[in-house]
Amino acid sequence: MDRFILNMLKEFESGRISRRQLIQTIAVAATAYASGVEIVDAQTAPKTLGLHTTAVNHVSYDVSGTGVTWTEARDWYVKVFGMDYTPEHDNGQEAFLPFGPRTAGTFWLTRGGARDVNAPPAAPRGGAAGRGGSGGGGGRGAAPPVTAKVDAVGLTIDDWDTKKIAAALKKFDVDSKPDGESLHIVDPFGMELHLTSPKMSTY
């Protein structure tokens, strides 16, 4: 316990954690120690690849099998949450809806459902929300059955080098598939992850 606290103080003094984080961590550790739970020192934690994840690049939102088209889902998120719409990233089967900063920002990838190459562009923000009204799924009424799903998440990785990151992943027995300045992998639990350079943007 003493060594754990000493290491946390070093983390604070080096600026890696804030005063609030220091106090919260020591308080939790003290409670765990009093309960007889072993405190694992950071120095004994599993080694990492050294990758630094800085943001969520995108979330893939699949509406296949829901009975709606991806354009309905696209328009709902534009109208209700004020996400941007970039027509050049709307290919007739999926649409990129960016939000946040234009540099290294995040986008909602609405995809799946019925293909419609003649679908009109997304409506302006703030219009009628459609399906479920502005309450988004019936307000206080009964929630609809969950059929849409998040099937992939994109993570922005700092200091990007495609070949080096792919080689590092391979050492952890993680296969990767290159896609421009990005890599596709699948975690051990079945979730697809799209690792991207900070340069990847929909603007």
Long-range contacts (C-beta under 8 A, 24 or more apart in sequence): 1-29, 1-30, 1-33, 1-39, 3-41, 4-29, 4-39, 4-41, 5-29, 7-41, 7-42, 7-43, 11-42, 49-165, 49-168, 49-169, 49-171, 49-172, 50-168, 51-157, 51-165, 51-168, 52-157, 52-158, 52-159, 53-155, 53-156, 53-157, 53-158, 54-104, 54-156, 54-157, 54-158, 54-198, 55-104, 55-105, 55-106, 55-155, 55-156, 56-106, 56-153, 56-154, 56-155, 56-156, 57-106, 57-107, 57-154, 57-155, 57-156, 57-194, 57-196, 57-200, 58-96, 58-106, 58-107, 58-108, 58-109, 58-153, 58-154, 58-194, 59-106, 59-108, 59-109, 59-150, 59-152, 59-153, 59-154, 60-109, 60-111, 60-150, 60-151, 60-152, 60-153, 60-154, 60-192, 60-194, 61-108, 61-109, 61-110, 61-111, 61-148, 61-149, 61-150, 61-151, 62-111, 62-112, 62-148, 62-149, 62-150, 62-151, 63-110, 63-111, 63-112, 63-113, 63-147, 63-148, 64-112, 64-113, 65-112, 65-147, 66-113, 66-147, 66-148, 67-147, 68-113, 68-131, 69-113, 69-114, 69-116, 69-119, 70-94, 70-95, 70-110, 70-111, 70-112, 70-113, 70-114, 70-116, 71-95, 71-113, 71-116, 71-119, 71-120, 71-122, 72-113, 72-130, 72-131, 73-110, 73-113, 73-148, 74-110, 74-122, 75-122, 75-123, 75-130, 76-129, 76-130, 76-131, 76-136, 77-108, 77-110, 78-122, 78-123, 78-124, 78-125, 79-123, 79-124, 79-125, 79-126, 79-127, 79-128, 79-129, 79-130, 80-129, 80-134, 80-136, 82-125, 82-126, 83-107, 83-108, 84-203, 85-121, 85-122, 86-202, 86-203, 87-121, 89-202, 90-121, 90-122, 92-116, 92-117, 92-119, 95-122, 96-202, 97-122, 98-201, 98-202, 98-203, 102-201, 102-203, 103-198, 103-201, 104-156, 104-198, 104-199, 104-201, 105-201, 105-202, 105-203, 107-202, 109-152, 151-192, 152-191, 152-192, 152-193, 152-194, 153-191, 153-192, 153-193, 153-194, 154-182, 154-193, 154-194, 154-195, 154-196, 154-200, 155-193, 155-194, 155-195, 155-196, 156-196, 156-197, 156-198, 156-200, 157-195, 157-196, 157-197, 157-198, 158-198, 160-196, 160-197, 160-198, 160-199, 162-197, 165-195
